[in-house]
Amino acid sequence: VSSLEPFTRLISVGLIMAEDGKKMSKRYGNVINPDDIVETYGADTLRIYEMFMGPFTDAIAWKTASLIGARRFLERVWRAQDAFATEPNAEVERTLHQTIKKVGEDIEHFKFNTAISQMMICVNAAEKNGITKEQYQSFMTILAPFAPHMAEEIWRELGNRSSVHVAPWPTFDESKLMADTVTIAIQVNGKTRTEIALPRDMGEAEATKAALEAAAKWLEGKVPKRVIFVPNRLINLVLA
């Protein structure tokens, strides 16, 4: 190399310990053969599980029973192609853009476990509200580094001729990262009584009116002497 150090950053990988908490060794007879795992669960399941076990730099004990969680996640992703929605759902669109942003950032910082966690959140939203073919294709491009074999097969099934691994990484829209509504806590004399959903950045006058209606039974006909308004977070109706 042309410099004294070929790398600008060193990240040490944490050891995968045996199920008994010891270092894997033939001496202890606790070695896990990856070929056996691949034969039973598939290579993508093994990849997903290893990356989801915990932080990249931490030593973590292997648990064969936990492989089923990674397998089920991939099965849920596979089933999502059975019936596509005709129109994009707002919640799914927002969650997808959040996922594109987080997975891209987490890969750069070797936070593979939290990237997979965010993808699971995205799949939950898709199962609940439906996902379009276009949204599903975008999801495949961010899943591909983690489950390359299944992502490639699905990518071809969707009608693409080139590989998913040469497809451009999707971009996220900043305007779609936040929800249009927020949940506001309604307090009476500092004690939370209920919550209401209001449009994001609603003005104080309109928000207070909605809060008075929602907290009517706790106000018992009394008029608050003071209103503490924290935008997009809470409204405290002070009676005394």
Secondary structure per residue as TSV (DSSP state, phi and psi in degrees):
chain	resnum	aa	ss	phi	psi
A	1	V	-	360.0	162.9
A	2	S	-	-88.8	-0.1
A	3	S	S	-130.4	168.5
A	4	L	S	-65.7	-37.2
A	5	E	-	-119.0	124.2
A	6	P	S	-75.2	-12.9
A	7	F	-	-124.6	145.3
A	8	T	S	-94.2	-12.6
A	9	R	-	-149.8	139.0
A	10	L	-	-117.3	123.9
A	11	I	-	-119.9	114.5
A	12	S	-	-82.7	131.3
A	13	V	-	-80.8	136.8
A	14	G	-	-75.9	146.2
A	15	L	-	-72.2	144.0
A	16	I	E	-91.5	112.6
A	17	M	E	-83.9	164.8
A	18	A	-	-73.2	169.4
A	19	E	T	-63.2	-24.4
A	20	D	T	-84.7	4.3
A	21	G	S	87.1	-5.9
A	22	K	S	-90.4	164.7
A	23	K	-	-67.1	136.9
A	24	M	-	-63.6	130.5
A	25	S	-	-158.8	142.8
A	26	K	T	-61.5	-28.5
A	27	R	T	-61.6	-39.1
A	28	Y	T	-89.9	-10.3
A	29	G	T	66.7	30.6
A	30	N	-	-119.5	22.4
A	31	V	-	-76.1	136.8
A	32	I	-	-98.2	122.1
A	33	N	-	-85.3	114.0
A	34	P	H	-60.9	-28.4
A	35	D	H	-62.4	-36.6
A	36	D	H	-67.3	-38.8
A	37	I	H	-66.3	-42.9
A	38	V	H	-62.7	-41.2
A	39	E	H	-64.7	-35.4
A	40	T	H	-86.8	-44.7
A	41	Y	H	-111.1	-18.8
A	42	G	-	100.0	151.6
A	43	A	H	-66.4	-37.5
A	44	D	H	-66.2	-36.8
A	45	T	H	-62.7	-42.5
A	46	L	H	-61.5	-44.7
A	47	R	H	-61.9	-49.2
A	48	I	H	-60.4	-45.2
A	49	Y	H	-62.5	-46.2
A	50	E	H	-62.8	-37.7
A	51	M	H	-77.8	-24.7
A	52	F	H	-89.2	-10.6
A	53	M	S	-57.0	-37.8
A	54	G	S	168.3	-172.9
A	55	P	-	-55.6	144.3
A	56	F	T	-55.9	-35.2
A	57	T	T	-90.4	-5.5
A	58	D	S	-90.9	146.7
A	59	A	-	-82.6	126.4
A	60	I	E	-135.1	141.0
A	61	A	E	-78.6	136.4
A	62	W	-	-70.9	139.6
A	63	K	-	-136.5	104.9
A	64	T	G	-58.2	-36.5
A	65	A	G	-62.0	-26.3
A	66	S	G	-79.0	-10.5
A	67	L	H	-60.2	-28.9
A	68	I	H	-63.4	-29.6
A	69	G	H	-64.6	-43.4
A	70	A	H	-66.0	-39.8
A	71	R	H	-63.1	-43.2
A	72	R	H	-66.1	-36.0
A	73	F	H	-60.2	-46.3
A	74	L	H	-66.2	-34.5
A	75	E	H	-65.6	-37.4
A	76	R	H	-66.7	-39.6
A	77	V	H	-61.9	-42.8
A	78	W	H	-62.2	-43.9
A	79	R	H	-68.0	-20.4
A	80	A	G	-63.6	-19.3
A	81	Q	G	-84.5	-2.9
A	82	D	G	-68.0	-34.1
A	83	A	S	-150.4	108.2
A	84	F	-	-87.6	146.9
A	85	A	-	-76.0	150.2
A	86	T	S	-84.0	-28.8
A	87	E	S	-123.9	141.7
A	88	P	-	-68.7	134.3
A	89	N	-	-84.4	137.9
A	90	A	H	-62.3	-41.1
A	91	E	H	-67.4	-41.9
A	92	V	H	-65.1	-41.2
A	93	E	H	-62.2	-43.2
A	94	R	H	-65.1	-45.7
A	95	T	H	-64.4	-37.2
A	96	L	H	-63.6	-44.5
A	97	H	H	-67.0	-36.6
A	98	Q	H	-62.6	-38.3
A	99	T	H	-69.7	-42.7
A	100	I	H	-57.6	-44.7
A	101	K	H	-65.0	-49.6
A	102	K	H	-69.7	-43.4
A	103	V	H	-63.1	-42.1
A	104	G	H	-60.4	-43.7
A	105	E	H	-70.1	-40.3
A	106	D	H	-67.1	-35.0
A	107	I	H	-62.2	-42.8
A	108	E	H	-61.9	-31.5
A	109	H	T	-102.9	12.9
A	110	F	T	59.9	31.3
A	111	K	-	-99.6	64.6
A	112	F	H	-67.7	-32.1
A	113	N	H	-66.1	-41.3
A	114	T	H	-75.8	-26.2
A	115	A	H	-64.8	-44.3
A	116	I	H	-66.3	-38.4
A	117	S	H	-59.0	-42.0
A	118	Q	H	-67.0	-37.4
A	119	M	H	-64.6	-34.8
A	120	M	H	-65.0	-38.8
A	121	I	H	-62.1	-40.0
A	122	C	H	-64.6	-41.6
A	123	V	H	-65.1	-38.1
A	124	N	H	-58.4	-45.7
A	125	A	H	-64.1	-39.0
A	126	A	H	-65.9	-41.0
A	127	E	H	-66.0	-34.6
A	128	K	H	-76.7	-39.7
A	129	N	H	-116.9	-9.6
A	130	G	-	91.9	149.9
A	131	I	-	-134.9	140.0
A	132	T	-	-82.3	165.4
A	133	K	H	-62.5	-39.7
A	134	E	H	-64.3	-43.0
A	135	Q	H	-64.8	-40.1
A	136	Y	H	-64.3	-39.7
A	137	Q	H	-64.1	-40.7
A	138	S	H	-62.1	-39.5
A	139	F	H	-64.5	-35.7
A	140	M	H	-61.8	-36.4
A	141	T	H	-68.5	-29.6
A	142	I	H	-88.6	-21.2
A	143	L	H	-77.9	-27.9
A	144	A	T	-52.4	-41.9
A	145	P	T	-66.1	-21.6
A	146	F	T	-96.2	-37.3
A	147	A	S	-132.2	71.7
A	148	P	H	-63.5	-35.2
A	149	H	H	-72.0	-48.3
A	150	M	H	-68.8	-40.1
A	151	A	H	-61.2	-39.8
A	152	E	H	-66.3	-41.8
A	153	E	H	-64.8	-44.6
A	154	I	H	-64.7	-40.7
A	155	W	H	-57.5	-41.9
A	156	R	H	-70.7	-37.8
A	157	E	H	-62.6	-27.6
A	158	L	T	-79.0	-1.9
A	159	G	T	100.7	7.6
A	160	N	-	-84.7	137.5
A	161	R	-	-91.0	-35.4
A	162	S	S	-86.0	168.1
A	163	S	-	-75.0	146.9
A	164	V	G	-63.1	-24.1
A	165	H	G	-79.2	-4.9
A	166	V	G	-114.7	2.8
A	167	A	S	-71.2	145.7
A	168	P	-	-65.9	144.1
A	169	W	-	-66.6	133.2
A	170	P	-	-67.8	151.5
A	171	T	-	-103.7	149.7
A	172	F	-	-103.8	152.8
A	173	D	-	-101.4	117.5
A	174	E	G	-55.9	-35.9
A	175	S	G	-69.8	-15.3
A	176	K	G	-102.1	6.1
A	177	L	S	-81.3	-24.7
A	178	M	S	-108.7	148.0
A	179	A	-	-72.1	153.0
A	180	D	S	-74.4	-22.5
A	181	T	E	-120.7	156.3
A	182	V	E	-130.9	153.9
A	183	T	E	-93.5	120.6
A	184	I	E	-105.0	131.0
A	185	A	E	-82.2	130.9
A	186	I	E	-105.2	118.3
A	187	Q	E	-111.9	150.1
A	188	V	E	-124.5	117.3
A	189	N	T	53.9	39.6
A	190	G	T	84.4	-3.7
A	191	K	E	-106.0	123.6
A	192	T	E	-65.5	125.9
A	193	R	E	-109.7	-34.5
A	194	T	E	-161.6	179.2
A	195	E	E	-134.8	147.2
A	196	I	E	-136.7	152.6
A	197	A	E	-96.6	126.2
A	198	L	E	-130.2	156.1
A	199	P	E	-59.2	139.8
A	200	R	T	-57.7	139.1
A	201	D	T	63.8	27.4
A	202	M	-	-63.4	143.9
A	203	G	-	-67.1	161.8
A	204	E	H	-63.6	-41.4
A	205	A	H	-62.3	-47.7
A	206	E	H	-68.0	-39.8
A	207	A	H	-66.6	-39.2
A	208	T	H	-64.8	-40.2
A	209	K	H	-60.4	-43.4
A	210	A	H	-66.8	-36.4
A	211	A	H	-67.0	-40.1
A	212	L	H	-62.0	-38.7
A	213	E	H	-69.0	-41.9
A	214	A	H	-69.8	-30.6
A	215	A	T	-103.1	17.1
A	216	A	H	-55.1	-43.2
A	217	K	H	-69.9	-22.1
A	218	W	H	-88.0	-21.4
A	219	L	H	-79.8	-25.8
A	220	E	T	53.0	43.1
A	221	G	T	81.7	-3.8
A	222	K	-	-82.8	150.0
A	223	V	-	-100.0	124.3
A	224	P	-	-57.8	138.6
A	225	K	S	-81.4	-22.5
A	226	R	E	-152.3	146.2
A	227	V	E	-123.6	123.2
A	228	I	E	-101.3	116.0
A	229	F	E	-114.4	118.1
A	230	V	E	-112.5	106.3
A	231	P	T	-49.8	131.8
A	232	N	T	64.9	11.7
A	233	R	T	-130.8	-59.4
A	234	L	E	-157.5	162.1
A	235	I	E	-134.1	122.8
A	236	N	E	-109.2	117.8
A	237	L	E	-94.9	110.2
A	238	V	E	-97.2	119.3
A	239	L	-	-89.4	-30.6
A	240	A	-	-133.4	360.0
